[in-house]
Amino acid sequence: MIVKWEKGGEKMVPRPANQQALDTVLAAASTEVQTRFAEMIGLTTRAAHAQDPGVTSL
């Protein structure tokens, strides 16, 4: 499944059941893991600020 998602790139959209499972796992993850995930996808405060100066936090 992951290989398929990687091949699809940014246009890949998980099915609702899969997205719900991913959201549940991320919500249950530690703050450290959530922060690392945010950094990996470019949602850190620093990255968000560079994209939109109006954004100040996650």
SEPA-752313 format. One record per atom (N, C-alpha, C): residue in three letters; atom name; y, x, z. Coordinates in pm, whole numbers. Layout:
residues N
ALA;CA;Y;X;Z
...
end
This chain:
residues 58
MET;N;-118;82;0
MET;CA;0;0;0
MET;C;125;87;0
ILE;N;128;191;81
ILE;CA;245;279;89
ILE;C;272;346;-45
VAL;N;166;389;-112
VAL;CA;183;454;-243
VAL;C;250;358;-340
LYS;N;209;232;-337
LYS;CA;270;132;-424
LYS;C;418;116;-393
TRP;N;452;113;-263
TRP;CA;592;99;-224
TRP;C;673;220;-269
GLU;N;615;340;-253
GLU;CA;687;461;-294
GLU;C;710;462;-444
LYS;N;612;420;-521
LYS;CA;628;416;-667
LYS;C;733;314;-709
GLY;N;745;205;-633
GLY;CA;842;101;-667
GLY;C;985;139;-638
GLY;N;1003;241;-554
GLY;CA;1137;287;-521
GLY;C;1219;181;-451
GLU;N;1349;186;-470
GLU;CA;1440;95;-400
GLU;C;1426;-49;-445
LYS;N;1369;-71;-563
LYS;CA;1355;-209;-611
LYS;C;1233;-280;-551
MET;N;1151;-208;-477
MET;CA;1033;-266;-414
MET;C;1072;-349;-293
VAL;N;1023;-472;-288
VAL;CA;1052;-562;-176
VAL;C;918;-605;-116
PRO;N;897;-575;13
PRO;CA;771;-616;76
PRO;C;759;-769;84
ARG;N;636;-817;83
ARG;CA;613;-960;103
ARG;C;663;-996;242
PRO;N;702;-1122;261
PRO;CA;756;-1163;392
PRO;C;665;-1128;510
ALA;N;534;-1148;497
ALA;CA;442;-1116;607
ALA;C;442;-966;636
ASN;N;446;-885;530
ASN;CA;450;-739;550
ASN;C;583;-696;612
GLN;N;693;-756;567
GLN;CA;824;-721;623
GLN;C;830;-758;770
GLN;N;775;-873;806
GLN;CA;774;-916;945
GLN;C;694;-817;1031
ALA;N;581;-772;979
ALA;CA;500;-674;1053
ALA;C;576;-543;1070
LEU;N;643;-498;966
LEU;CA;722;-374;975
LEU;C;835;-390;1076
ASP;N;903;-504;1071
ASP;CA;1012;-529;1166
ASP;C;962;-530;1310
THR;N;845;-591;1331
THR;CA;787;-599;1465
THR;C;753;-461;1518
VAL;N;692;-378;1434
VAL;CA;656;-243;1475
VAL;C;781;-161;1505
LEU;N;883;-171;1422
LEU;CA;1006;-96;1445
LEU;C;1074;-143;1574
ALA;N;1077;-272;1598
ALA;CA;1139;-324;1720
ALA;C;1067;-276;1845
ALA;N;936;-257;1835
ALA;CA;857;-213;1950
ALA;C;861;-60;1968
ALA;N;913;10;1869
ALA;CA;918;157;1875
ALA;C;1023;204;1975
SER;N;1006;326;2019
SER;CA;1102;385;2113
SER;C;1238;404;2045
THR;N;1340;421;2126
THR;CA;1474;445;2074
THR;C;1475;570;1987
GLU;N;1400;671;2029
GLU;CA;1392;796;1950
GLU;C;1336;770;1811
VAL;N;1229;691;1803
VAL;CA;1168;660;1674
VAL;C;1263;575;1590
GLN;N;1329;477;1651
GLN;CA;1423;394;1577
GLN;C;1539;477;1523
THR;N;1587;572;1602
THR;CA;1696;659;1558
THR;C;1650;747;1442
ARG;N;1530;802;1454
ARG;CA;1475;886;1346
ARG;C;1461;804;1218
PHE;N;1414;680;1230
PHE;CA;1401;593;1113
PHE;C;1538;568;1050
ALA;N;1636;536;1133
ALA;CA;1771;511;1082
ALA;C;1826;633;1008
GLU;N;1799;752;1061
GLU;CA;1845;875;995
GLU;C;1774;892;861
MET;N;1645;862;857
MET;CA;1568;878;734
MET;C;1619;789;621
ILE;N;1665;670;656
ILE;CA;1712;578;551
ILE;C;1864;576;538
GLY;N;1930;666;609
GLY;CA;2074;681;592
GLY;C;2158;581;669
LEU;N;2107;531;781
LEU;CA;2183;434;859
LEU;C;2240;491;988
THR;N;2248;621;997
THR;CA;2308;680;1117
THR;C;2456;648;1118
THR;N;2517;659;1233
THR;CA;2660;632;1244
THR;C;2738;718;1146
ARG;N;2701;846;1139
ARG;CA;2771;938;1050
ARG;C;2754;896;904
ALA;N;2630;864;863
ALA;CA;2605;826;724
ALA;C;2670;691;693
ALA;N;2660;597;786
ALA;CA;2720;465;765
ALA;C;2872;477;754
HIS;N;2932;561;838
HIS;CA;3077;581;834
HIS;C;3119;639;699
ALA;N;3041;730;646
ALA;CA;3075;790;517
ALA;C;3069;685;406
GLN;N;2977;588;418
GLN;CA;2964;484;317
GLN;C;3068;373;336
ASP;N;3099;341;460
ASP;CA;3191;233;491
ASP;C;3268;269;618
PRO;N;3390;315;605
PRO;CA;3467;358;722
PRO;C;3482;249;829
GLY;N;3457;123;796
GLY;CA;3466;16;893
GLY;C;3344;8;985
VAL;N;3236;79;950
VAL;CA;3114;79;1029
VAL;C;3124;187;1134
THR;N;3104;150;1261
THR;CA;3116;250;1368
THR;C;2987;273;1444
SER;N;2884;188;1427
SER;CA;2759;208;1497
SER;C;2646;140;1423
LEU;N;2522;168;1469
LEU;CA;2405;105;1408
LEU;C;2402;-42;1435
end
